[in-house]
């Protein structure tokens, strides 16, 4: 049973009426309304609208289960598209995007808690737990409204939606409730891809998105892997202390570890990783260019869905990256500029390439001409993008290796 406390709901937003009603939900499969002497009880048409919302969510969940069970994590172009579509669908179902007092969100929360986290009806999730979860979502929405978290990143919307739903809401949000001890919080996530695509930026943004403390470890070229491990352990001990001091907030820590392929070689890393979530109340966000050098045992200890390839922006994200950097400027021909960045005759432009070029050419300007930026590109070192075709081949091969690794253990 899921008990949701009575709240006010403005009927005009859903049913075209201006009266206020009170609604409450005491079972997953029924919605009851009450008002003064029953005057606000919904009519048959309204009940059909409610049933329609529930059926829509049920159908979407059924479609996602079919997609999820029909293919593995293969990284050919078509399957990668299916994976992202599946993640986007899952995010649309599991991520509360409609704010706190929308009727659709009530169904969304109830179905998520029932089907995703308690399929065998083992746990009782009460109204206070729901309030904690919704506060977490509301705090996240307010943080995004300030331009923080994933709002700092242009493009990559499907990946952001998936991680917001799966990690920031489903995992870190529910970890704050009374069933938090029964929520499996990962010891690590891995972000990998070519240099300059923004792996560390993405990892740090997700840490903020999940309303966690965030610490970053940048390996010193002069430090040994063992010294870096000791640094991570010290941060992990502090994370445990911060968790205990946060009281009911149960605030965890994300430790972003760069160049993970180097750190993973250190003696004691596997042991540290295995204890991160339960013992130290932290999660490692590992970033690196070469996940195949991390080691199969460590890779297999990370959930397959949390091994995230970050590709160059490409056709899907280049325009959004440009829009993000030039958000407060006027540009005469963004199509022309986008097409220049998408030219791949000499290599592939990274997010760092694009951001650096735009900052260098538009700082101090309000009106921007694409022809001037393109002239700068063609007559500077940026005529040669930083990501080579050879590394892109390596990147694709790494995705295939990871897919095969998990296929063997499925």
C-alpha positions as semicolon CSV with decimal commas, in nm:
position;residue;x (nm);y (nm);z (nm)
1;X;0,000;0,000;0,000
2;X;0,121;0,349;-0,081
3;X;-0,037;0,620;0,130
4;X;-0,016;0,974;-0,004
5;X;-0,120;1,263;0,215
6;X;-0,408;1,484;0,104
7;X;-0,296;1,785;-0,101
8;X;-0,471;2,065;-0,289
9;X;-0,502;2,037;-0,664
10;X;-0,630;2,297;-0,907
11;X;-0,872;2,122;-1,140
12;X;-0,846;2,391;-1,405
13;X;-0,509;2,267;-1,525
14;X;-0,641;1,921;-1,609
15;X;-1,020;1,940;-1,642
16;X;-1,079;2,301;-1,745
17;X;-1,246;2,404;-1,417
18;X;-1,138;2,663;-1,166
19;X;-1,256;2,501;-0,843
20;X;-1,016;2,355;-0,590
21;X;-1,048;1,987;-0,497
22;X;-0,865;1,771;-0,250
23;X;-0,744;1,434;-0,363
24;X;-0,567;1,148;-0,198
25;X;-0,449;0,805;-0,306
26;X;-0,459;0,512;-0,065
27;X;-0,404;0,224;-0,308
28;X;-0,206;0,195;-0,627
29;X;-0,509;0,103;-0,836
30;X;-0,762;0,358;-0,709
31;X;-0,795;0,734;-0,682
32;X;-1,052;0,888;-0,452
33;X;-1,164;1,250;-0,444
34;X;-1,342;1,439;-0,172
35;X;-1,468;1,793;-0,133
36;X;-1,719;1,991;0,065
37;X;-2,029;1,768;0,077
38;X;-1,906;1,591;-0,231
39;X;-1,952;1,897;-0,451
40;X;-1,606;1,858;-0,602
41;X;-1,631;1,489;-0,675
42;X;-1,517;1,436;-1,036
43;X;-1,771;1,330;-1,294
44;X;-1,752;1,033;-1,528
45;X;-1,557;1,230;-1,788
46;X;-1,297;1,322;-1,531
47;X;-1,262;0,962;-1,414
48;X;-1,198;0,861;-1,776
49;X;-0,926;1,123;-1,798
50;X;-0,763;0,981;-1,486
51;X;-0,783;0,626;-1,624
52;X;-0,631;0,753;-1,947
53;X;-0,329;0,888;-1,764
54;X;-0,274;0,560;-1,584
55;X;-0,315;0,357;-1,903
56;X;-0,069;0,583;-2,084
57;X;0,196;0,521;-1,821
58;X;0,127;0,146;-1,810
59;X;0,157;0,121;-2,189
60;X;0,482;0,316;-2,190
61;X;0,627;0,094;-1,920
62;X;0,522;-0,220;-2,109
63;X;0,685;-0,085;-2,427
64;X;1,006;-0,008;-2,239
65;X;1,019;-0,358;-2,087
66;X;0,980;-0,504;-2,437
67;X;1,262;-0,285;-2,569
68;X;1,484;-0,360;-2,271
69;X;1,443;-0,737;-2,301
70;X;1,480;-0,753;-2,679
71;X;1,835;-0,628;-2,720
72;X;2,165;-0,624;-2,538
73;X;2,406;-0,339;-2,498
74;X;2,560;-0,359;-2,845
75;X;2,724;-0,050;-2,982
76;X;2,647;-0,070;-3,351
77;X;2,472;0,244;-3,474
78;X;2,119;0,102;-3,481
79;X;2,132;-0,062;-3,140
80;X;2,295;0,243;-2,986
81;X;1,999;0,443;-3,117
82;X;1,760;0,192;-2,960
83;X;1,947;0,211;-2,631
84;X;1,920;0,590;-2,622
85;X;1,553;0,574;-2,720
86;X;1,498;0,324;-2,441
87;X;1,680;0,546;-2,193
88;X;1,479;0,845;-2,309
89;X;1,155;0,651;-2,265
90;X;1,261;0,531;-1,923
91;X;1,352;0,885;-1,825
92;X;1,015;1,015;-1,942
93;X;0,845;0,757;-1,722
94;X;1,068;0,769;-1,416
95;X;1,177;1,130;-1,405
96;X;0,932;1,367;-1,241
97;X;0,921;1,658;-1,483
98;X;0,574;1,787;-1,403
99;X;0,640;1,932;-1,055
100;X;0,483;1,839;-0,730
101;X;0,106;1,877;-0,752
102;X;0,027;1,751;-1,099
103;X;-0,198;1,445;-1,102
104;X;0,027;1,273;-1,355
105;X;0,317;1,293;-1,109
106;X;0,114;1,111;-0,844
107;X;0,061;0,817;-1,078
108;X;0,421;0,841;-1,190
109;X;0,558;0,827;-0,836
110;X;0,322;0,550;-0,727
111;X;0,394;0,329;-1,025
112;X;0,768;0,389;-1,001
113;X;0,780;0,301;-0,634
114;X;0,564;-0,006;-0,688
115;X;0,704;-0,152;-1,008
116;X;1,065;-0,039;-1,012
117;X;1,165;-0,055;-0,647
118;X;0,923;-0,296;-0,487
119;X;0,798;-0,541;-0,754
120;X;0,725;-0,810;-0,494
121;X;0,545;-0,569;-0,259
122;X;0,801;-0,628;0,018
123;X;0,833;-0,275;0,145
124;X;0,587;-0,026;0,275
125;X;0,650;0,323;0,141
126;X;0,455;0,576;0,341
127;X;0,344;0,933;0,284
128;X;0,643;1,081;0,463
129;X;0,876;0,891;0,229
130;X;0,693;1,034;-0,067
131;X;0,733;1,382;0,078
132;X;1,109;1,323;0,113
133;X;1,134;1,208;-0,249
134;X;0,931;1,497;-0,382
135;X;1,137;1,745;-0,178
136;X;1,448;1,595;-0,337
137;X;1,296;1,643;-0,683
138;X;1,183;1,996;-0,599
139;X;1,528;2,089;-0,469
140;X;1,675;1,949;-0,789
141;X;1,434;2,154;-1,002
142;X;1,525;2,469;-0,809
143;X;1,895;2,393;-0,854
144;X;1,843;2,353;-1,229
145;X;1,649;2,680;-1,237
146;X;1,966;2,848;-1,106
147;X;2,154;2,710;-1,404
148;X;2,344;2,448;-1,205
149;X;2,390;2,074;-1,249
150;X;2,309;1,947;-1,596
151;X;2,185;2,294;-1,695
152;X;2,551;2,388;-1,736
153;X;2,591;2,138;-2,020
154;X;2,466;2,201;-2,373
155;X;2,329;1,902;-2,560
156;X;2,345;1,533;-2,459
157;X;1,984;1,554;-2,346
158;X;1,910;1,181;-2,369
159;X;2,208;1,094;-2,152
160;X;2,120;1,370;-1,904
161;X;1,756;1,260;-1,882
162;X;1,854;0,897;-1,827
163;X;2,107;0,974;-1,552
164;X;1,878;1,226;-1,385
165;X;1,602;0,967;-1,364
166;X;1,810;0,658;-1,291
167;X;2,076;0,797;-1,060
168;X;1,971;1,139;-0,931
169;X;1,605;1,052;-0,861
170;X;1,561;0,674;-0,842
171;X;1,883;0,609;-0,654
172;X;1,997;0,918;-0,465
173;X;1,645;1,042;-0,402
174;X;1,510;0,714;-0,264
175;X;1,828;0,668;-0,060
176;X;1,701;0,949;0,162
177;X;1,376;0,768;0,249
178;X;1,305;0,510;0,518
179;X;1,388;0,231;0,272
180;X;1,721;0,391;0,185
181;X;1,919;0,101;0,328
182;X;1,752;-0,129;0,076
183;X;1,830;0,087;-0,226
184;X;2,138;-0,034;-0,413
185;X;2,367;0,263;-0,453
186;X;2,652;0,200;-0,696
187;X;3,013;0,204;-0,583
188;X;3,112;0,360;-0,912
189;X;3,007;0,501;-1,246
190;X;3,244;0,521;-1,543
191;X;3,248;0,797;-1,804
192;X;3,479;0,735;-2,097
193;X;3,552;0,887;-2,435
194;X;3,802;1,092;-2,636
195;X;3,995;1,381;-2,484
196;X;3,794;1,704;-2,477
197;X;3,441;1,563;-2,491
198;X;3,372;1,673;-2,133
199;X;3,381;1,352;-1,930
200;X;3,487;1,524;-1,608
201;X;3,247;1,814;-1,667
202;X;2,965;1,563;-1,718
203;X;3,058;1,369;-1,404
204;X;3,074;1,681;-1,186
205;X;2,744;1,806;-1,326
206;X;2,575;1,474;-1,236
207;X;2,716;1,501;-0,884
208;X;2,551;1,841;-0,846
209;X;2,235;1,714;-1,020
210;X;2,201;1,441;-0,759
211;X;2,236;1,699;-0,476
212;X;2,551;1,533;-0,344
213;X;2,877;1,664;-0,206
214;X;3,140;1,659;-0,478
215;X;3,517;1,613;-0,452
216;X;3,761;1,579;-0,742
217;X;4,084;1,383;-0,757
218;X;4,325;1,493;-1,030
219;X;4,618;1,250;-1,037
220;X;4,955;1,420;-1,007
221;X;5,195;1,296;-1,273
222;X;5,461;1,271;-1,002
223;X;5,241;1,077;-0,759
224;X;5,232;0,699;-0,757
225;X;4,899;0,518;-0,801
226;X;4,925;0,408;-0,435
227;X;4,955;0,771;-0,323
228;X;4,647;0,860;-0,524
229;X;4,457;0,571;-0,364
230;X;4,553;0,707;-0,021
231;X;4,416;1,046;-0,121
232;X;4,087;0,887;-0,230
233;X;4,067;0,696;0,100
234;X;4,108;1,019;0,295
235;X;3,827;1,181;0,097
236;X;3,613;0,869;0,150
237;X;3,662;0,889;0,527
238;X;3,554;1,253;0,515
239;X;3,252;1,150;0,305
240;X;3,140;0,911;0,575
241;X;3,174;1,185;0,836
242;X;2,976;1,430;0,621
243;X;2,701;1,172;0,573
244;X;2,665;1,120;0,948
245;X;2,667;1,494;1,011
246;X;2,396;1,556;0,752
247;X;2,134;1,381;0,969
248;X;1,798;1,319;0,804
249;X;1,924;1,467;0,480
250;X;2,150;1,161;0,433
251;X;2,377;1,353;0,197
252;X;2,632;1,140;0,019
253;X;2,953;1,232;-0,160
254;X;3,059;1,186;-0,520
255;X;3,435;1,153;-0,573
256;X;3,533;1,232;-0,932
257;X;3,852;1,041;-1,019
258;X;4,024;1,143;-1,342
259;X;4,254;0,918;-1,548
260;X;4,090;0,613;-1,396
261;X;4,289;0,371;-1,610
262;X;4,603;0,477;-1,421
263;X;4,450;0,479;-1,073
264;X;4,283;0,139;-1,120
265;X;4,623;-0,030;-1,147
266;X;4,709;0,054;-0,786
267;X;4,711;-0,217;-0,524
268;X;4,405;-0,188;-0,303
269;X;4,184;-0,008;-0,555
270;X;3,940;-0,298;-0,598
271;X;3,903;-0,329;-0,221
272;X;3,842;0,044;-0,183
273;X;3,590;0,043;-0,465
274;X;3,395;-0,245;-0,313
275;X;3,348;-0,051;0,012
276;X;3,262;0,292;-0,126
277;X;2,884;0,290;-0,106
278;X;2,814;0,092;0,211
279;X;3,114;0,179;0,428
280;X;3,207;0,527;0,313
281;X;2,871;0,655;0,183
282;X;3,028;0,772;-0,139
283;X;3,033;0,682;-0,507
284;X;3,332;0,712;-0,738
285;X;3,274;0,878;-1,075
286;X;3,562;0,742;-1,281
287;X;3,665;0,917;-1,602
288;X;3,917;0,809;-1,861
289;X;4,008;0,767;-2,225
290;X;4,089;0,395;-2,212
291;X;3,835;0,187;-2,018
292;X;3,982;-0,133;-2,160
293;X;4,292;-0,064;-1,949
294;X;4,097;-0,048;-1,624
295;X;4,067;-0,424;-1,590
296;X;3,778;-0,662;-1,644
297;X;3,715;-0,727;-1,274
298;X;3,667;-0,359;-1,202
299;X;3,453;-0,306;-1,512
300;X;3,230;-0,600;-1,420
301;X;3,185;-0,457;-1,069
302;X;3,018;-0,154;-1,225
303;X;2,662;-0,189;-1,352
304;X;2,655;-0,204;-1,731
305;X;2,409;0,084;-1,755
306;X;2,647;0,302;-1,552
307;X;2,936;0,264;-1,797
308;X;2,865;0,574;-2,002
309;X;3,039;0,650;-2,333
310;X;3,063;1,024;-2,397
311;X;3,103;1,078;-2,772
312;X;3,202;1,395;-2,958
313;X;2,903;1,629;-3,005
314;X;2,828;1,533;-3,366
315;X;2,505;1,619;-3,543
316;X;2,291;1,554;-3,238
317;X;2,463;1,793;-2,996
318;X;2,681;2,048;-3,180
319;X;2,405;2,306;-3,221
320;X;2,310;2,277;-2,854
321;X;2,672;2,331;-2,750
322;X;2,688;2,644;-2,969
323;X;2,359;2,771;-2,829
324;X;2,482;2,718;-2,474
325;X;2,805;2,915;-2,525
326;X;2,636;3,193;-2,724
327;X;2,319;3,206;-2,515
328;X;2,350;3,581;-2,449
329;X;2,471;3,675;-2,797
330;X;2,313;3,728;-3,137
331;X;2,454;3,518;-3,420
332;X;2,365;3,580;-3,782
333;X;2,388;3,227;-3,924
334;X;2,409;2,942;-3,675
335;X;2,339;2,684;-3,947
336;X;2,653;2,784;-4,134
337;X;2,862;2,774;-3,815
338;X;2,720;2,435;-3,715
339;X;2,804;2,287;-4,053
340;X;3,163;2,411;-4,024
341;X;3,205;2,234;-3,689
342;X;3,054;1,919;-3,836
343;X;3,308;1,901;-4,118
344;X;3,513;1,588;-4,061
345;X;3,769;1,597;-4,340
346;X;4,060;1,649;-4,095
347;X;3,920;1,506;-3,774
348;X;3,635;1,560;-3,529
349;X;3,576;1,865;-3,311
350;X;3,546;1,804;-2,939
351;X;3,330;2,007;-2,703
352;X;3,646;2,172;-2,570
353;X;3,744;2,271;-2,926
354;X;3,404;2,429;-2,991
355;X;3,384;2,612;-2,659
356;X;3,741;2,744;-2,684
357;X;3,690;2,870;-3,040
358;X;3,364;3,044;-2,955
359;X;3,502;3,205;-2,639
360;X;3,816;3,323;-2,821
361;X;3,618;3,479;-3,105
362;X;3,313;3,625;-2,927
363;X;3,430;3,752;-2,588
364;X;3,318;4,112;-2,543
365;X;3,080;4,099;-2,840
366;X;2,701;4,102;-2,846
367;X;2,650;4,053;-3,218
368;X;2,844;3,766;-3,369
369;X;2,913;3,687;-3,735
370;X;2,955;3,322;-3,824
371;X;3,186;3,413;-4,114
372;X;3,437;3,569;-3,873
373;X;3,438;3,258;-3,653
374;X;3,481;3,032;-3,956
375;X;3,766;3,250;-4,083
376;X;3,934;3,215;-3,744
377;X;3,894;2,837;-3,754
378;X;4,035;2,805;-4,104
379;X;4,333;3,028;-4,033
380;X;4,436;2,902;-3,691
381;X;4,547;2,579;-3,535
382;X;4,180;2,487;-3,493
383;X;4,158;2,403;-3,861
384;X;4,266;2,060;-3,741
385;X;4,020;1,921;-3,484
386;X;4,168;1,759;-3,174
387;X;4,001;1,418;-3,211
388;X;4,165;1,203;-3,475
389;X;3,992;0,938;-3,680
390;X;4,233;0,685;-3,532
391;X;4,117;0,762;-3,179
392;X;3,752;0,746;-3,283
393;X;3,819;0,395;-3,412
394;X;3,975;0,313;-3,075
395;X;3,670;0,460;-2,899
396;X;3,431;0,244;-3,103
397;X;3,644;-0,065;-3,040
398;X;3,635;0,003;-2,666
399;X;3,256;0,016;-2,675
400;X;3,248;-0,319;-2,851
401;X;3,487;-0,473;-2,596
402;X;3,269;-0,357;-2,308
403;X;2,957;-0,489;-2,481
404;X;3,121;-0,829;-2,530
405;X;3,241;-0,833;-2,169
406;X;2,889;-0,791;-2,035
407;X;2,738;-1,020;-2,295
408;X;2,955;-1,298;-2,155
409;X;2,829;-1,245;-1,800
410;X;2,462;-1,195;-1,881
